[in-house]
Amino acid sequence: MRRRHLSLGLVPLLVMLACESKPLQPVAYGPWEEGLTLAYEDPSLPAAEQRNHRLQVRVAKARMAPGEPGLVQLDFASGNGQFALQVRHRKGGVALVADDGRTLAQPLPEGFPNIGPWEDRGTSYRVLGRGTWEGASLLPPGASAVGVWVEATPSSGPRRRTLYLPNLGEVESREERQGAWITVNRLVARGFTDLPAIKPAH
């Protein structure tokens, strides 16, 4: 009887602690830590060309807080030039947005990954399931290498399968070529940089 009274006495305390606990950061299927810099290469290219076509993505600015959409500015740099994109994270979804807040594209809808098939700008998407990324050595200690595979079927062109990891987003993409799935984009480096990838124009 005494043990039962002790257990009942713990219930209000546990409820109170559960209400006070808040996540430090919302879950996002894309990079959001300021300064985080990711580099991608296309393994389907000849070895000599892979580094020349490397794409660098850096989180220039981020506003992430529990209970509100997270806005992230990503700076892209490659041998073809530089540009910036603004991304909004909300409830697992990822959207590209204009400066005035308009949604330009919604690669991952809200509720991801627990959703059914969806369409965006003429492309059909569906969640294939979870998978473990082979490049886990690039992840920080304690980070999970388990992500979600998404298949994209455009109205014209080859199908594409992309693996998304929490807090990183795309880490690998495969394209269907002559009945085989060929890796065409892979995360090859992860770190933090202080200098922006895109310098302001003078």
Secondary structure, 3 states (H helix, E strand, C coil): CHHHHHHHHHHHHHHHHHHHCCCCCCCCCCCCCCCEEEEEECCCCCHHHHCCCCEEEEEEEEECCCCCCEEEEEEEEECCEEEEEEEEEECCEEEEECCCCCEEEEEECCCCCCCCCEEECCEEEEEEEEEECCCHHHCCCCCCCEEEEEEEEECCCCCEEEEEECCCEEEEEEEEECCEEEEEEEEEEEEECCCCCCCCCC
